[in-house]
Each structure stands twice: as C-alpha cells, then as structure tokens.
Amino acid sequence: MTAENLQERGRARLPVELGCPRMQSGLSLIELMVALTLSLILLGLVIQVFASQRQTFAAGQALARVQENNRFVAELVREPARALALQGFCGGNARYRNHINLVDANQTVFDPRRMVGGWEYAGTGRGASFAVPGNLAPNPANAGQWTGGAEPEAAMGALPAQIANRVVPFSDVLLVRELRPVFNNPGSNSVWPQAGSLEFDEESFDTNLAHGLGQCATVLMTNCVRADVFVNTANAATNLARDNTGCTPANRTGTRWQFFYEDDAHLYHVVAHAFFVGLNTITQEPGFFRVSFDGRANPPAEELVSGVETLQILYGYGAPSPRGDGQQVDVWMTAAEVPNWELVMAIRLDAIVRSDASVGTGAVAVQFEIGEGNTVTMPSDRLLRQPVTATMSLRNRMITQ
C-alpha cells in the first residue's frame, strides 16, 4: 500500500472517530451549587424545628414551675390561716389571762391575743400603681416604710428586728399565730399533761413528763373554761415558769394563775409566723419566706417558694354594729387600714411569681392587675411571670364569734 493510500484511509476514518462522544464523569459546577443550596435549606429547617421545640419545651417547663409555685404559695398560707384563732380542743372562747409584759407596740408580734396582723408597704395600698425593681434587695434603713393598724390599739409597731433586714421592698408582711399541741414524748399522740403530772405553785408548775418547750417560748394552758398565756422562763425539760426576767418580753409581776389546772387541761406552744418576700443570699433570687417566732432569739428564715417577687395582703373586715354584724366581710382593707384585728374574718393574698430561667426572644415589661385595683409593672426581662390570688376564711372566728 502506497503512502497516498494510507493518507486517504486516515482521512476517511477521521470524521467517524471525532463524531463518537465520550462518557461524562463527576458533577458540573451548576449541579454542585444547586446541591449545596438545597442542603443548606434543609439544614436550616432542621435547626429551626429544633430551636422551636427547645423553646416550646423551656416555656412549658417554666410555666409548670410557676404554676406549681403559685399553688404552694397559696397552700402554705391557707393552712395556718384556717386554723387561726383556734381555741385548742375547746369549742368556744375560754377566758384568757395574759401574763406577758408587752412594753410597747413593737412587741405586738408576741401578743397572744392578736391572732392575725400585718404590715403594709408604703405606696402599695388599694388602687396604687407601682413598679417592682429588677434588683430586689432588703434594706434595713427602709424598715419605716411598713406600717400596720389604723388605731392605737391596733398598731403593729415597727417590723420585728428578726425580719427587718430580710424583707424586700414593695411587698407586705403577714403575721398569723398558731397553737401547736405539746405532746408527752416525740411521736406520742397523747397531749401533755397526763394524770398526776401537774404540781402548781404561785410562779411555776412541775411535771414528771418532758414537754420539749424551750426557754422563752410562749405557752398556753387551758381547760376550755379558763386559759393562761405566759412566756416560759424555765430552762428545764419538765418544769415551766413565768418569771419576769430572763426573756424579752418577759411576764408581768403580780399576776396569778387563773386556775390550778387538773389533768384535763391541755398545753399549747404559741408560735407566730411572719410570711414575706425576701432574698436568697446564695442565688440572689427573691422568694417566699417564713420566720417563726417560737421563743428563739434569732429564728431562721425559711425559704418556702422561690421566684416570688411581690406579696400583697388584704384583710376582710367584719364591721361591728350598726354597720355590720361582725360575722361576714364588709370591706377589704390593707394592714395600715385595719382598726381592730379581732374583726378580721378573711385574708386575701395576691402574689406574682416568676420563672427561674429566661423564655422568649425579647425583653418585655409586663403589667399585672392584682388586689383592689393595683397595677404592678414588672422589670423588663425575658422571665415568665404569673399572678396568684387566694382568699381564705378564718373559720374559727366565723364559727365562734
């Protein structure tokens, strides 16, 4: 084959070889960009769903916590309030003799005749509008902002020193008194004393049974006909005394027992509970606190519920004749307006409770309508808040008076 023939043959095959396309491999730039875009959109949707679910869960958890705390606030006050003015095991009013020497109005927290009382913070009364600051901190210098009692005989005096440095501003203080039965021994169901256990003299009485009461505890002895209320000045397990020294307040001089009680008498420990909004010094969060005046010089403050920011108390007053019959609530009053604590028939509690964690996406200053026309502006933040209102009757007063 000549050279010319080879050239002719190559030219004949060339168009056929150039016309056969090769198989393509990989992705083009456009396809890659489309895939990345779709992936980003899908990932964004997944993140959005996750964030939404997380926020919904956090909001639900915060709401559940706030609602549970609301219930606790109401129940912790309702129980002692309903038992207030209890006469022990007696169905009617016994004739009381008070041996406690109350020097001035500042010791009314120890007055056993005042079964309910309280202090109103200035500027938070009926119809008032006020703003709760974001930084709630007790300030003993502001103790004069709390007042109670509209008449001299109803005056509550200054806040007790045991709580004056614990109460935060823009909240009221509620005081209720409780009678705790004194049992023979821990775990016993037999109310002290028992047969043959009492030996009386002019200033004290002995028993062969331990009573468990500390020195300076307020004590009530009653047989339903008569009752003696005194401060125990004895520091003994089986002896009770009512001297005029050793405690503050102590007992008056020259008073005698109303009755040399027999074995049918019962003994009660009189404890006054002060409920208020305080600050947890560890978490720096506000909460619902209780201090029990049980005879100790410095009773501890117990945090009962966390997250409570403000507490407003109103007292249902049963006006005496001719304005009323003293058996039902005629008007709701603040502590500063009550002229006679013995005519308080009910208590209304309003509080605002907040969550312990932030929810939502933006800070909002929320306003609440509580009490008798109060408008309360809360701090601007992302915390969930909810008001709680509870009304409780003082059953023993409605039945026995």
Steps between C-alpha positions, in 0.01 A plus 500: 500500500637830394532808717220670313266213581582521872426869507169445324407229746580723804293780362207263455508382865558841659139629489375175650745516794430867569124441491496241790433686835672380822303416833492803746611447871452719826276806557488821321543827690132586461386165640734538796364844583141376481580207731669725755207740496247224560715358781522837674125549475435155647752554780345837583156341524632232737669761722186712503284206605750406772517858632122530496457172686762600754336837560159339532635248750672775703182711504289202604743406774513859628120525497466173692753618760327836542156340534630253757661782699174693483320207656761465774478869593123476545504169688781594739297798622157337480569228759609723792241763403214253523620382841543856623321592824492133598396454863682172541256214545232743619186576304454850639703790630682439826562782744859609437750650739807643330810495720735639234637847566479679164699820547397676178343448158828365363439179696154431358643208307505322839146603596305172522167681468588628154451189292548679168684816405719648236697790358422691180781639284457870421368574152354153436154548649164461332489660154873576499725456196862414557799341327700213646874558444714239332748500787301405808714529810405549867596832654459530879507879461158477331335312788287806571320451168290221655205591722208311651183593687283809453423551871739516799369172642551334160848641435754237398805712577822468306604189313657250741878509496504132399350584158579871449821418313341222295187650343530644149315822403161516325366200693277463805563287808236262639500380861291203614508321834485124544432275797713186496391222737776394739532122511645286775782357294609521135270281294233483770137583429422582862475872569701611800433487795382166632340385822698588810760701311423857615633664815419873517637782711464877468752550220557163337388142471689175475431180315667166477456505121725677252319777310770588245444877529801726498569794721311818394235303310145637523271247668123461530346287774123452476215285624243666267357708783813697581835546331837641604747633245857560613865493396683195628803629688614159623785322328397150600348201327224435755440842654322814377525842665373854442762724662536865404864471392710290265304559177395787277216550540464348845195465725326760710546503874218442744281284276368165613388188324131513417463142604707223653442278201429133530569210269238602244695813406698522179824678422578680173805665353399839356700576184468810283589459131607799290463447122681738266705533181873482565823447311696175481855610580649207307306517174418873530144413397184618680276247670217440746640478855374416847644589840343323799514685832517194723710632788842499337685832500595471132259266322617394153335619181361208300464538125176325413458587132751649257424764239241705693557871426218683676239417763186706562265419789146623562297429812127433494356719773163422659367833619327498841149629563340719370703477177511120502460188709866408538433162340578570135740705292370852442812660354851398397776700670876524494693441822536876544120544489387231747355663816447176694680174420244294691241582232707364211300213350701412189831552322556563130846432362634630168848413381699501177727204436771485234690221329860421585610491135450736206246419231404680180719706271460856623488690829150619591377708794168337594227662708263311730170601659483354851335571833254788522588689182879470526702531180843342540772549238763228500863535384576481128654158444427162343365328810156342504266639769157412626283647778335293772196597706367307799221589742476310827248531781599496865260221583532505877401865516199452279378210715570619854435873486 
